[in-house]
């Protein structure tokens, strides 16, 4: 998609649009996360439905990062020959990758059970994992994309 763009502004400005959309998906996911945490625990059926919806959004978000966003960020770092940023991105990707298994384990657990007895504890742990992931992702965006903003617009 972006490979056909003629100049840096077209090419990497398009990445900004993709990142903005992905960050909006993150915001939507966080709204769903909070909704589950605040859901009426007496009505387990409704909470379970919200949980399944959240899990789908979670998996979509993780997938978009791994199969779209990170690749574009790495391509941008390479295009601008930013070895320092690429090195830091490698370290950050390791952090992100370590969170992926925990997020997918949460998804797998709650797709296979209607037992929500440990959900509050699992949501708490999931929140901590998401915080670590978001911090690393934000730093990747900063070092691989935002740092080249002047070069794209210049």
C-alpha positions as CSV (number, residue, x, y, z in Angstrom):
1,X,0.0,0.0,0.0
2,X,2.5,2.6,1.1
3,X,5.3,1.3,-1.2
4,X,3.6,3.0,-4.2
5,X,3.9,6.5,-2.7
6,X,6.2,8.9,-4.5
7,X,7.8,10.9,-1.7
8,X,8.5,10.8,2.0
9,X,5.5,13.0,2.9
10,X,3.1,10.7,1.0
11,X,4.7,7.5,2.3
12,X,5.3,8.3,5.9
13,X,2.3,10.7,6.3
14,X,0.3,7.6,5.4
15,X,1.9,5.8,8.4
16,X,0.6,8.6,10.6
17,X,-2.9,7.9,9.5
18,X,-2.4,4.1,10.2
19,X,-0.9,4.9,13.6
20,X,-3.7,7.3,14.4
21,X,-6.3,4.7,13.5
22,X,-4.5,2.1,15.6
23,X,-4.3,4.4,18.6
24,X,-8.0,5.0,18.3
25,X,-8.5,1.3,18.4
26,X,-6.4,1.2,21.6
27,X,-8.7,3.9,23.1
28,X,-11.8,1.9,22.1
29,X,-10.2,-1.2,23.7
30,X,-9.5,0.7,26.9
31,X,-13.1,1.8,27.1
32,X,-14.2,-1.8,26.8
33,X,-11.7,-2.9,29.4
34,X,-13.1,-0.3,31.9
35,X,-16.6,-1.3,31.0
36,X,-15.9,-5.0,31.9
37,X,-14.2,-4.0,35.2
38,X,-17.2,-1.9,36.1
39,X,-19.8,-4.3,34.9
40,X,-22.4,-5.6,37.2
41,X,-20.9,-8.8,38.6
42,X,-24.4,-10.2,39.4
43,X,-25.3,-10.4,35.8
44,X,-22.6,-12.8,34.7
45,X,-24.1,-13.3,31.3
46,X,-23.9,-9.7,30.3
47,X,-20.4,-9.4,31.7
48,X,-19.4,-12.5,29.8
49,X,-20.7,-11.0,26.5
50,X,-18.8,-7.8,27.2
51,X,-15.7,-9.8,27.9
52,X,-15.9,-11.8,24.7
53,X,-16.3,-8.5,22.8
54,X,-13.3,-7.1,24.6
55,X,-11.3,-10.2,23.8
56,X,-12.0,-9.7,20.0
57,X,-10.9,-6.1,20.2
58,X,-7.8,-7.1,22.1
59,X,-6.8,-9.7,19.6
60,X,-7.5,-7.3,16.7
61,X,-5.3,-4.6,18.4
62,X,-2.4,-7.0,19.0
63,X,-2.6,-8.4,15.5
64,X,-2.6,-4.9,13.9
65,X,0.5,-4.0,15.9
66,X,2.4,-7.2,14.9
67,X,1.3,-7.4,11.3
68,X,0.9,-3.8,10.3
69,X,2.2,-1.1,12.6
70,X,5.5,-2.4,13.7
71,X,6.5,-3.4,10.2
72,X,5.7,0.1,9.0
73,X,7.7,1.7,11.8
74,X,10.7,-0.5,11.1
75,X,10.5,0.3,7.4
76,X,10.5,4.0,8.3
77,X,13.5,3.7,10.5
78,X,15.4,1.9,7.8
79,X,14.3,4.4,5.1
80,X,15.8,7.2,7.3
81,X,18.9,5.0,8.1
82,X,18.2,5.6,11.8
83,X,20.4,2.8,13.3
84,X,20.1,4.1,16.9
85,X,16.3,4.1,16.6
86,X,16.3,0.7,15.1
87,X,18.4,-0.7,17.9
88,X,16.1,0.8,20.5
89,X,13.1,-0.5,18.6
90,X,14.6,-4.0,18.8
91,X,14.8,-3.7,22.6
92,X,11.2,-2.3,22.8
93,X,9.9,-5.0,20.5
94,X,11.2,-7.6,22.9
95,X,9.2,-5.9,25.7
96,X,6.1,-5.8,23.5
97,X,6.6,-9.4,22.4
98,X,6.8,-10.5,26.0
99,X,3.4,-9.0,26.7
100,X,1.8,-10.6,23.6
101,X,1.7,-14.1,25.2
102,X,0.1,-12.8,28.3
103,X,-2.6,-11.0,26.3
104,X,-3.3,-14.0,24.2
105,X,-3.4,-16.3,27.2
106,X,-6.1,-14.0,28.7
107,X,-8.0,-14.2,25.5
108,X,-7.7,-18.0,25.3
109,X,-8.8,-18.4,28.9
110,X,-12.0,-16.4,28.6
111,X,-12.9,-17.8,25.2
112,X,-12.9,-21.3,26.7
113,X,-14.8,-20.7,30.0
114,X,-17.8,-19.1,31.5
115,X,-16.2,-19.1,34.9
116,X,-15.6,-15.5,35.7
117,X,-14.5,-16.1,39.3
118,X,-11.0,-15.0,38.7
119,X,-11.8,-12.3,36.2
120,X,-11.2,-9.3,38.4
121,X,-7.8,-10.5,39.4
122,X,-7.0,-11.4,35.7
123,X,-8.2,-7.9,34.6
124,X,-5.9,-6.3,37.1
125,X,-2.9,-8.3,35.8
126,X,-4.0,-7.6,32.2
127,X,-4.1,-3.9,33.0
128,X,-0.5,-4.0,34.2
129,X,0.5,-5.9,31.0
130,X,-1.3,-3.4,28.8
131,X,0.5,-0.5,30.6
132,X,3.9,-2.0,29.9
133,X,2.9,-2.7,26.3
134,X,1.5,0.7,25.6
135,X,4.6,2.4,27.1
136,X,6.9,0.4,24.8
137,X,4.6,1.0,21.7
138,X,4.5,4.7,22.4
139,X,8.3,4.8,22.6
140,X,8.6,2.9,19.3
141,X,6.3,5.4,17.7
142,X,8.4,8.2,19.1
143,X,11.8,6.9,18.0
144,X,10.8,5.4,14.7
145,X,8.1,7.8,13.4
146,X,7.7,11.0,15.3
147,X,11.5,11.7,15.3
148,X,11.4,11.8,11.5
149,X,8.4,14.2,11.3
150,X,10.6,17.2,10.3
151,X,12.3,15.1,7.6
152,X,8.9,14.1,6.2
153,X,7.4,17.5,6.3
154,X,10.5,19.4,5.4
